[in-house]
Amino acid sequence: MGGTVESLIEELAGTIETWAVPPSRIPGWTEPQRPWRATLDDALHALSGDGRLARLDALGHPLVESLVAIATAPLWSFFATPEGRNRALFELVQNLANPGRINQGLKGTCAAACLEIYLATQDPAEYARLVACLLSASGRATLRSGEELVCDEDILLPNAGERGRNPISRIFQVACMEFAYPDLDYDNILDSHFKGGERVGTGLEMGAFERLLVAVTGKPWKTLSTEHAMMAKAFAKLGISTEGVADLARDGLSILDQSTRKGEPVFATIVLPVVTSFQGDAGGEPIRHAEHKILVLSIDEEKGVVHYDDPIDPRERWFEGADVRIEDEYGRCSMPIADFERLLGDISYQEELWDRSLPRPLAGERS
């Protein structure tokens, strides 16, 4: 496509100016109160004002080039109608301007949603490139690893059954769920992976998530789990020193604190004792011991809390076992450090950001 950032911004603005059809909608779906064009213009202004439109993707192209591609280039036939094209650009720009709006809806895609939030925040140009490729005529996006994400959804209309998950997030997250298990097929409607005709479960296990995380970000990630902590404890009983080996129970807070202070969120799995707001399939029974991926944003030692992004975007507390405070409508939450430590199952972090020689946080430290 080429062209300077300035010329691409002008091309994008000129194309949008000709659009008379608002993004597609379905009965009962409520658009933001402000006119859609004003909302889109404000979001683009924000992206331009802080330099994000000029950020480069993995191929060295500016973010705005991906937006121009969605606005003008051939798209997969399902998305190529004027309403579809408008919807695609509108939702992607909104996700970029405010990554907090990204959520999993009521699907078991918490891990993919956390990755989407992370990418839109930390590497917005690459996020825009991947989405533009998924919407393109080929429906394929080459990752930093050289592997491919493949579009498996053909819907841009908002869907009440998605509970607020926007169509771009649906497309991106479903592609991630497919990629994480190469030998399985993910069905978004049933929210499950299948092997042949056999339903084998939902969500992403630790190994599958790490595979996805490394491929999409192109960065090395290390995962620590409660299993690692149990192994370290067993070695200690045998008299084997584990001081040089990371231990979730001993080092988790330190890793989280150092990483987030350097502007790098950490992926964490919390194990929920009882889910009270969302019930399981059989007989309305509460869900117990469910694993849920969140994105840890910071630790406030003074207040003794962990701040995190919950991809469910809860409006009220939805699980027991922690004194959760909901900070905004986009799923920013906090909980006491002691509660967080008690629920913590694993973390995925970048090892080079952690200096084990630095003092560990004292608040909530386990004995």
Salt bridges, closest charged atoms under 4 A:
GLU17 OE1 - ARG37 NH2 3.30
GLU31 OE2 - ARG87 NH2 2.68
ASP41 OD2 - ARG37 NH2 3.61
ASP42 OD2 - ARG34 NH2 3.04
ASP50 OD2 - ARG52 NH2 2.71
GLU65 OE2 - HIS61 ND1 3.68
GLU91 OE2 - ARG87 NH1 2.36
GLU91 OE1 - ARG101 NH2 3.01
ASP123 OD2 - ARG144 NH2 2.78
GLU126 OE2 - ARG129 NH2 2.71
GLU147 OE2 - ARG211 NH2 3.09
GLU148 OE1 - ARG140 NH1 2.82
GLU153 OE1 - ARG170 NE 2.56
GLU162 OE1 - ARG165 NE 2.64
GLU162 OE2 - ARG170 NH1 3.67
GLU243 OE2 - ARG360 NH2 3.65
ASP251 OD2 - ARG250 NH2 2.93
ASP251 OD1 - ARG360 NE 2.92
ASP257 OD1 - ARG261 NE 2.98
GLU264 OE2 - LYS219 NZ 3.74
ASP310 OD1 - HIS292 NE2 2.78
ASP323 OD1 - ARG317 NH2 2.66
GLU327 OE2 - HIS307 ND1 2.79
ASP339 OD1 - ARG342 NH2 2.51
GLU341 OE2 - ARG366 NE 3.92
ASP346 OD1 - LYS293 NZ 3.59
